[in-house]
């Protein structure tokens, strides 16, 4: 049940980031300076924390989504749905643990 | 009456005040689309995050020259275009499901879904135009290369 709620919350948040992200990327069509000025804000510590949260949301949504596909299309899916939830959460956490030190050093370490 | 929250997403909404029973082929095609596009998006998004946030120096290395370098390859142009379309359709349809489940009034649902449709159209059209008309070596009005272009650009 909570995985279902979290899937919606993460999906909702990712969609609104996606809208902003396409708009900021569209600035490459204005000028390199305009794009660099806006993407520069993505390099700040506060945005860096937001990016960490975004990646966490994407990883959960991705692996829980694959679990939903397996529950719906694999004959044994419903039987293993609980186990697959912990595998999905585990995979997301492992990848996040690999990403966070590098990313946080990147955004907090000056440049 | 106590209403117990229950997962409604994969099924058509129950008929209630102002609610249609939608059990059409379009609705079930949407259900399949979410799963198929979801699997493809896992690959596209994780590849996007890996190249942009990890293997090329992380988020701080992203600037115009980085994007131009990436989009000089047709593989990454197609990657971006597929990401744009699939993620936007997947996301907009997901939001439509959420609106159908939580917005009680017919008018509210109509307004919210119209808003999603307008945002979807604007962003997808804009994004597609940007990918197809992107110039990695733009010049200013005097004909000189703009500052911030990648090093492979040569003066016209």
Interface residues (C-beta under 8 A of the other chain):
Chain A: X1 X4 X8 X11 X12 X14 X15 X18 X19 X22 X23 X25 X26 X28 X29 X31 X32 X33 X35 X36 X39 X42 X43 X48 X51 X55 X58 X62 X65 X66 X68 X69 X72 X73 X99 X102 X103 X106 X107 X111
Chain B: X7 X9 X10 X35 X38 X39 X41 X42 X45 X46 X49 X53 X54 X57 X58 X59 X60 X62 X63 X64 X65 X67 X68 X84 X87 X88 X91 X92 X94 X95 X98 X119 X123 X126 X127 X129 X130 X133 X134 X138 X146 X147 X148 X149
